[in-house]
Amino acid sequence: MLKGRELAPFREQLLGWFRQFRRDLPWRRTKDPYRIWLSEIMLQQTRVAAVIPYYERFVERFPDVRSLATAPENEVLRLWSGLGYYGRARNLRKAAQQVVARHGGQFPANFEDILALPGIGNYTAPAILSIAFGEKLAVLDGNVARVLSRVGAVRGDIREPRRWQGLQVTANSLLDPESPGDWNQAMMELGATLCTPKSPQCLLCPVAQFCEGRKLGIAESLPEKRKKHPTVEIHLAAAVFADENGWTLLLPPPEGQNNESLADYIPATVSKLWHFPTVPASGDPAAKLRSLLRKLVPKKQNGNLRLFAAGKIRHAVTYRAITVQPYRINTKTLPRIKGAERVPLQEVTVLPVSNLTRKVARAALEAVFSASQKRRELSFR
Ligand code: SF4
């Protein structure tokens, strides 16, 4: 790609731009590998603006590896709740435990040891090592790959192993050996702020003069689209119990065999977190839910459960387009369900729950509100 005389000005211009315009982000004010690791994991598939408040809450509660390693999983998930992709939070805690057990609580500083930690892959390890320890390792993540595919006018699916390896070779050759941490952040920053997926701002770009994609007028169409997993429509029904004091029941994070390949696999749709009793429900959702409740609720308590449809909600998890039909079940007292926890319906987030579960709770609350509103309107006529 860039060789010889072009390489030095390319590095100089990109680093100069980064040092002048970089965003002031909380994890950029530290060299603590624990905090850099945490930010890198949170930033996977998530926007910077969304991550900042989570990051700040997290480091306040878990300021170091040991405090995270000894925290109950529920608490870690609760602080993660809303950020999505909850496997990341589970892996963080497991990795913190390994850092304590194998490295005496000191974050490892070599590639193999870092890569051996759960949730850390070929992208995250160079990011931590270069930013926290100044190791000469080039990062190749989605943002960097987009920049490189445009600068080099790389055609075809860049996620194809051969092309991805080619981009890694390019990233290695561009890396500034004097400032590898800043260099990696500069590449990622360019991809995140100017060389964005749609409408790259080439007029403001510090390396526009080196960009083949821009010269050929094809920058915006790169990288070429890859084949997406087709969207699958899923229909679920969820039971929202509500007692006279506004308390409800949530089931614990599902365990057992991994059946991720099934589109309507309930643990995947509720992100393996606390959730309302839920069933796949094509056809007659109320009937399917009743049959689940017959299994969950002791016989003498499930005789006269009345299900009220509480609107419909839509939610997307990866390729799944989910429609949930929540049913509110008003009861004097909540039934006993093995493993279930009582929580206020207004505040289901006291336990770690997914955004889907929050939406279901909101729909059940709004259904009651609009019903009482209607009653009031009728009584005024
Ligand atoms: S010139 Fe445009 S397409 Fe090329 S790297 Fe800069 S922002 Fe991206």
Boltz pocket constraint, residues with backbone or C-beta under 6 A from the ligand:
constraints:
  - pocket:
      binder: B
      contacts: [[A, 147], [A, 150], [A, 151], [A, 194], [A, 195], [A, 196], [A, 200], [A, 201], [A, 202], [A, 203], [A, 205], [A, 206], [A, 207], [A, 208], [A, 209], [A, 211], [A, 213], [A, 214], [A, 219], [A, 220]]
      max_distance: 6.0
